[in-house]
Amino acid sequence: MEIKPLTGAFGAEVFDIDLKSGINSEEVRLIDEALAENVVLVFRNQELDIDGFEKFAKTLGDFGDTPFITPVDGHPNVLRLLREPEEKGPLFGSGWHSDWSFQEQPPSATLLYALEVPEAGGDTAFTNQYLAFESLSESMQAILRGLKGLHSAERSYGPRGTFGRPDPDSSMNIQGDETAVVLQTHPMVRSHPLTGRQSLFVNEVYTVGIEGMTKTESDALLEFLFAHSRQIAFTCRVRWMPGTLTMWDNRATQHFAINDYAGSKREMYRITLAGEQPVLS
Ligand code: SIN
């Protein structure tokens, strides 16, 4: 297995590995370490069916819980992210976020496998939340280490959220409900269990406030942090081909599905891996 950087900032491509033939425990260790360091890993030209995709994910960890979206029949841990050429409604994943950060134990990693992609467009963009935190002044870092963010699925899956009502024209079966309004508190800076590095753990879609602050105060600080995180030097972008599998570490990145492929079809399988309660140590 050979690992080469994807950009100067972060992300890596992994070569000389065939995921369908299974991976051994040493390869699992190398992938875990490479993911924690590089945040995003891209494996090209993989030939996986849904069982092979699930099997690879399972060698890396337990499956996470997937709320609000109906999974593939017979595969409760796999989502099909499907967008047909004529669809016009909101695109799943099209806002900066860290997957399911409103959960008590948000997923450690997400795996996305491309079945069919537009000739051009439909890339996924990522931020590096280690770099976003480390580039702040020591004074700001100290303030943030003392703060907790409030996370909620309401804006996406609440009754008035983006996906709050069933959309008959959508190829994905997304059902929001009242449970989305629950607030979950997480440290705004978390320590990565493998690298020990601290990362900024807030995201635009699910972080709705800061514990103990007024809305005006928290909106201003969060808006600053969101803009800080998405500056170009802290981002990378993955261009998909059929057979590309990308995995990312939700503890150290936000991502964004780019909605620039009207008229083309895009189809992916997606699995999340179970994570732990975020802590700052
Ligand atoms: C996601 O947010 O999990 C989906 C990303 C994508 O479709 O590119």
Boltz pocket constraint, residues with backbone or C-beta under 6 A from the ligand:
constraints:
  - pocket:
      binder: B
      contacts: [[A, 81], [A, 92], [A, 93], [A, 94], [A, 99], [A, 110], [A, 112], [A, 122], [A, 123], [A, 124], [A, 255], [A, 256], [A, 257], [A, 258], [A, 268], [A, 270]]
      max_distance: 6.0
